[in-house]
Each structure stands twice: as C-alpha cells, then as structure tokens.
Amino acid sequence: MGISIRKPESYSEITIVDLSGRLDVHNASEVEKVLNNLINSGKHKLLLNLAGVEYLSSSGLRVFIATKRKLDELKGSLKLTQLNDTTKKIFKIVELIDLFDIYETEEEALASFK
C-alpha cells in the first residue's frame, strides 16, 4: 500500500492523501494511523485520492467510515476522488455511496470544500 501526503497550492487548509495498491486487512491499520495522525495534528479537511487503489476490502471501508466519523465530530470533512469502476461498485454494493462526498476529479473535490 502506497501512501503519500501533499498540500495543493491554492488550498492550504486541505490535505490530499494519495492511496495506491491494495487496501485490505494487512495494511488498513497503517492507513488509519496516518489519517488519525493528520487529524490529531489539526488537519480536518482531507481529500483521499483513490486513483491508485487496485483493491478495497471491508477493512479499508471501515477505515474510511471511522475517519469520516472523527472528522464529522470535529466539524471537518472527508472527500473521496478518482475511484475506479471496481472501487465505486464496492461503495454502491455496500450502500456507502451516499455516505461519502465522492468526486470524479481532484479539481471538483477541491472546489467543493469552499
């Protein structure tokens, strides 16, 4: 699982987390730890770019739900972008598609934070 963190130039209050590879039981806790560290350090506007995610298990979904709950409690926000067709289908099957703010492009997701 690859995890990288970046700040978009025009949106200093937003943190983008790029995920790649397989998000499953073997590395979900690592992803959750990174996201929790960001939240605990005051980053309350997170954009998860899932363009590189090849596989998503229920453990990965649990991380997204837990992160969203934490950010909601802190009046923050979590947005997802660039889900591939397989990942999007998983969100639909488990009926989580409406729980998250999901955007086709990173630009659309960034603009939605305003």
C-alpha positions in Angstrom: 0.0 0.0 0.0 1.4 3.3 -1.0 0.5 6.5 1.0 1.6 10.0 0.1 0.5 13.3 1.5 0.5 16.6 -0.2 -0.8 20.1 0.0 -2.5 21.7 -3.0 -1.1 25.1 -3.9 -4.3 27.1 -3.8 -5.9 25.2 -0.9 -3.6 25.5 2.1 -6.2 24.2 4.6 -6.8 20.9 2.6 -4.6 17.8 2.8 -4.6 15.3 0.0 -3.8 11.7 0.8 -2.9 9.6 -2.3 -3.5 5.9 -1.8 -2.3 3.2 -4.1 -2.2 -0.6 -4.2 -4.3 -2.9 -2.1 -6.2 -1.5 0.9 -7.0 -4.6 2.9 -6.7 -6.2 6.3 -2.9 -6.3 6.0 -2.5 -2.6 5.7 -5.7 -0.9 6.8 -4.3 -0.1 10.2 -1.3 1.6 8.7 -3.7 3.8 6.6 -5.8 4.5 9.6 -2.8 5.5 11.7 -1.7 8.0 9.0 -5.2 9.5 8.8 -5.5 9.7 12.6 -2.1 11.4 12.8 -3.2 14.0 10.3 -6.5 14.6 12.2 -4.7 14.8 15.5 -2.3 17.4 14.1 -5.2 19.6 13.1 -5.8 18.6 9.5 -9.6 18.5 9.4 -10.1 18.8 5.7 -9.0 15.6 4.0 -9.2 14.6 0.4 -8.5 10.9 -0.3 -7.4 10.3 -3.9 -8.1 6.7 -4.7 -6.9 6.7 -8.3 -4.2 4.1 -7.5 -6.2 1.8 -5.3 -6.4 -1.6 -7.0 -8.3 -3.5 -4.3 -10.5 -2.4 -1.4 -11.7 -4.7 1.3 -14.2 -4.3 4.1 -11.2 -3.3 6.3 -10.5 -0.4 4.0 -14.1 0.7 4.1 -14.0 0.6 7.9 -11.1 3.0 7.8 -13.0 5.4 5.6 -16.1 5.2 7.9 -14.1 5.7 11.1 -12.2 8.7 9.5 -15.4 10.3 8.4 -17.0 9.9 11.8 -14.0 11.6 13.5 -14.0 14.4 11.1 -17.7 14.9 11.4 -17.4 15.2 15.1 -14.7 17.9 14.6 -16.8 19.8 12.0 -14.2 18.8 9.4 -14.8 17.0 6.2 -13.6 14.0 4.2 -14.0 13.8 0.4 -13.0 11.0 -2.0 -11.9 11.3 -5.5 -10.9 9.3 -8.6 -12.5 6.0 -7.6 -12.0 3.4 -10.3 -15.1 1.5 -11.5 -14.4 -1.5 -9.3 -14.0 0.6 -6.1 -17.1 2.7 -7.0 -19.0 -0.6 -7.4 -18.0 -1.7 -4.0 -19.3 1.5 -2.4 -22.6 1.0 -4.2 -22.9 -2.7 -3.3 -22.4 -2.0 0.4 -24.6 1.1 0.2 -22.0 3.6 1.2 -22.0 5.6 -2.0 -24.4 8.2 -0.4 -22.5 8.4 2.9 -19.4 10.0 1.3 -18.8 13.0 -0.8 -17.3 11.4 -4.0 -16.0 13.4 -6.9 -14.7 12.3 -10.4 -11.8 14.7 -10.4 -9.5 16.2 -7.8 -10.3 19.7 -9.0 -14.0 19.2 -8.4 -13.3 17.8 -5.0 -11.1 20.6 -4.0 -13.6 23.2 -5.2 -16.3 21.5 -3.1 -14.5 22.4 0.2 -15.5 26.0 -0.2 
